[in-house]
């Protein structure tokens, strides 16, 4: 079909507007990355750096040489791995149970799951529950309250509902019990959904911030996001001394902050490409299939 002059102008305007929006959105990410590799002398000399003349890893060397930062990375890695594993077990187990129509009290359980989506307990009750469980100042206080959510359970239940009952009946005829069916039949068939939910849980645990401030008093147990927040807002981090920096120069606080942001962002960005093929299928969980 031939396009009119007005249509071509409209399309060109759309492309130009989207290009401008994309540049505006990507520039903070680009500037953060560039500034983290900028030499301190150049940072002090130029008001704006679009491309550094000299690249350096001094900011990364300094951050990765501090016990506080390395401990925070280890805490976040523990949350993202162990927390995600437990969340997938709890969420998939509960979703599989409520997806079985023969389960007694199934509607009551579903109502309870839906109720948690509509009414949140609030800050003070949540803190009191965690304290009564003896989890204050424990890394598990960041995992147990966030093990699952009503929305995740209902979405995964919708995926399990799409699995034919004949597979479960055949496994039961072969002598498999409920746990065996769940482990050997349901979970292998649900790999795309498990990967998608695993990525959601991992990002949530890796970015844990508010619960850590609320439940953790020991700084050695803080996750990376709390340390990053302190670096970004605490003026005492400015002009941080770097022992091995030549001529006793001082590392700019902005360079350290940007390097910390990159370190906190890159791990999740590196994981996504390996899960993309499964994530695309898992993102359709609960959708109508032909």
C-alpha positions in Angstrom: 0.0 0.0 0.0 1.2 3.5 -0.8 1.5 5.8 2.2 0.6 9.4 2.0 2.9 12.3 2.8 1.1 12.8 6.1 1.6 9.2 7.1 5.3 9.4 6.4 5.6 12.6 8.4 3.7 11.0 11.2 5.9 7.9 11.2 9.0 10.0 11.1 7.8 12.1 14.0 7.1 8.9 16.0 10.5 7.5 15.3 12.1 10.8 16.3 10.1 11.1 19.5 10.8 7.5 20.5 14.5 8.0 19.8 14.6 11.1 22.0 12.7 9.2 24.8 15.1 6.3 24.5 18.2 8.5 24.7 16.8 10.3 27.8 16.0 7.0 29.4 19.4 5.4 28.6 21.6 8.4 29.4 21.5 8.0 33.2 22.5 4.3 32.8 25.3 5.2 30.4 26.6 8.1 32.6 26.6 5.9 35.7 28.6 3.2 33.9 31.1 5.7 32.4 31.6 7.7 35.6 32.4 4.5 37.5 35.4 3.9 35.3 36.6 7.6 35.2 40.0 8.6 36.5 39.6 10.9 39.6 41.9 13.6 38.1 39.6 13.8 35.1 36.5 13.8 37.2 37.8 16.9 39.2 38.8 18.6 36.0 35.7 18.3 33.9 32.1 19.3 34.9 30.6 16.7 32.6 32.2 13.5 31.3 30.6 11.8 28.3 33.6 9.6 27.5 36.6 9.3 29.8 40.0 9.9 28.4 41.5 7.4 30.8 39.7 4.3 32.1 40.4 3.0 35.6 39.2 0.3 37.9 40.3 2.1 41.1 36.7 2.6 42.4 36.0 -1.1 41.9 39.3 -2.2 43.5 38.6 -0.1 46.5 35.0 -1.3 47.0 35.9 -4.9 46.5 38.7 -4.6 49.0 36.5 -3.5 51.9 35.1 -6.1 54.2 31.7 -4.3 54.6 31.0 -4.2 50.8 32.1 -7.8 50.3 30.0 -9.0 53.2 27.0 -7.2 51.8 27.4 -8.8 48.4 27.6 -12.2 50.2 24.4 -11.5 52.1 22.6 -10.5 49.0 23.8 -13.5 47.1 22.6 -15.8 49.9 19.2 -14.1 49.8 18.9 -14.4 46.1 19.9 -18.1 45.9 18.6 -19.6 49.1 15.5 -17.4 49.3 14.6 -18.0 45.7 14.9 -21.8 46.2 12.7 -21.8 49.3 10.2 -19.4 47.6 9.8 -21.7 44.6 9.3 -24.8 46.8 6.7 -23.1 48.9 4.9 -21.4 46.0 4.8 -24.4 43.7 3.8 -26.7 46.5 0.9 -24.5 47.6 -0.2 -23.8 44.1 -0.1 -27.5 43.2 -2.2 -28.4 46.3 -4.9 -25.8 45.6 -5.0 -26.8 41.9 -6.2 -30.3 42.8 -10.0 -30.3 43.0 -10.1 -33.3 45.3 -8.3 -31.4 48.1 -10.5 -31.0 51.1 -11.0 -27.4 52.2 -9.7 -26.2 48.8 -12.0 -23.2 48.6 -11.2 -22.1 52.1 -7.5 -22.2 51.3 -8.1 -20.2 48.1 -10.1 -17.7 50.0 -7.3 -17.3 52.5 -4.8 -16.8 49.6 -7.1 -14.2 48.0 -7.6 -12.5 51.3 -3.9 -11.9 51.8 -3.9 -10.1 48.4 -6.7 -7.7 49.4 -5.7 -7.0 53.0 -2.1 -6.5 54.1 -1.2 -7.0 57.8 0.6 -3.7 58.2 4.0 -2.7 59.4 3.6 -3.2 63.2 1.9 -6.6 63.0 4.6 -7.8 60.6 7.3 -6.7 63.0 5.7 -8.3 66.0 5.3 -11.6 64.1 9.0 -11.6 63.1 10.0 -10.7 66.7 7.9 -13.5 68.2 9.5 -15.9 65.8 12.9 -14.9 67.1 14.1 -13.7 63.7 15.1 -10.2 64.6 18.8 -9.6 63.5 18.7 -12.8 61.6 19.2 -13.1 57.8 16.1 -15.4 57.8 13.9 -12.5 58.7 14.4 -11.3 55.1 13.4 -14.7 53.7 10.6 -16.1 55.8 8.1 -13.2 55.5 8.7 -13.0 51.7 8.5 -16.7 50.9 5.5 -16.4 48.7 2.6 -14.2 47.8 -1.1 -14.7 46.9 -0.6 -13.3 43.4 2.3 -15.8 42.7 0.3 -18.7 44.1 -2.7 -17.9 41.9 -0.7 -17.4 38.8 1.2 -20.7 39.2 -2.1 -22.5 40.1 -3.4 -21.3 36.7 -0.4 -22.9 35.0 -0.8 -26.2 36.9 -4.5 -26.2 35.9 -3.5 -26.3 32.2 -1.6 -29.6 32.7 -3.8 -32.6 31.6 -5.2 -34.7 34.5 -4.4 -37.8 32.5 -0.7 -37.4 33.2 -1.4 -37.4 36.9 -3.7 -40.3 36.7 -1.1 -42.3 34.7 1.5 -41.6 37.3 -0.8 -42.6 40.1 -1.5 -45.9 38.4 2.2 -46.5 38.3 2.3 -46.1 42.1 3.4 -42.5 42.4 2.2 -40.6 45.5 1.3 -36.9 45.6 4.9 -35.7 46.3 6.3 -38.0 43.6 3.8 -36.6 41.1 4.7 -33.1 42.0 8.4 -33.7 41.8 8.6 -36.0 38.8 5.6 -34.8 36.6 4.4 -31.3 37.5 7.7 -29.5 38.2 9.6 -30.8 35.0 6.6 -29.7 32.9 6.5 -26.3 34.6 10.1 -25.3 33.9 9.2 -22.1 32.0 6.9 -21.0 34.9 9.5 -21.9 37.5 12.2 -19.9 35.7 9.9 -16.9 35.3 8.9 -16.9 39.0 12.5 -17.7 40.0 13.6 -14.5 38.3 10.9 -12.5 40.0 11.9 -13.9 43.4 15.6 -13.5 42.8 15.2 -9.8 41.8 13.0 -9.2 44.9 15.5 -10.8 47.3 18.5 -9.1 45.6 16.8 -5.7 46.0 15.7 -6.3 49.6 15.9 -3.0 51.4 13.0 -2.0 53.6 12.8 -5.3 55.5 16.5 -5.2 56.1 16.3 -1.8 57.7 13.3 -2.9 59.8 14.5 -6.3 61.0 18.3 -6.2 60.9 20.4 -4.1 63.3 23.7 -5.8 62.8 25.5 -4.0 59.9 27.4 -7.2 59.1 24.1 -8.8 58.1 22.9 -5.9 55.9 22.3 -6.8 52.2 23.9 -4.8 49.4 21.0 -2.5 48.8 21.2 -1.1 52.4 25.0 -0.4 52.0 24.3 1.2 48.6 21.6 3.4 50.1 23.9 4.6 52.8 26.6 5.4 50.2 24.2 7.4 48.1 22.7 9.5 50.9 25.4 9.6 53.6 27.7 12.6 53.1 30.4 10.9 55.1 31.2 8.7 52.2 32.5 11.7 50.2 36.3 11.8 49.5 36.8 8.2 50.7 40.5 7.5 51.3 42.1 5.0 49.0 45.2 3.6 50.6 46.9 2.4 47.3 46.0 5.5 45.3 49.1 7.3 44.0 50.2 10.7 45.3 47.7 10.4 48.2 44.9 11.5 46.1 41.3 10.9 47.2 38.7 8.9 45.4 35.7 11.0 44.4 32.6 9.9 46.3 30.5 10.1 43.1 32.8 7.6 41.4 32.5 5.2 44.3 28.7 5.6 44.3 28.4 4.9 40.6 30.7 1.8 40.9 28.6 0.5 43.7 25.4 1.0 41.6 27.0 -0.9 38.7 28.0 -3.8 41.0 24.5 -3.9 42.4 22.9 -4.0 39.0 25.1 -6.2 36.8 24.4 -9.6 38.5 20.7 -9.6 37.6 21.5 -8.2 34.1 23.9 -11.1 33.5 21.4 -13.7 34.7 18.5 -12.6 32.5 20.0 -13.5 29.0 20.5 -17.2 30.2 16.8 -17.4 31.3 15.3 -15.4 28.4 14.1 -18.4 26.4 12.3 -19.8 29.4 11.1 -16.4 30.7 9.3 -15.6 27.4 7.1 -18.7 27.9 6.8 -18.3 31.6 5.6 -14.8 31.2 2.4 -16.2 29.6 1.5 -18.1 32.8 -2.3 -17.9 33.3 -3.0 -16.7 29.7 -5.6 -18.3 27.4 -4.0 -21.0 25.2 -5.5 -22.5 22.1 
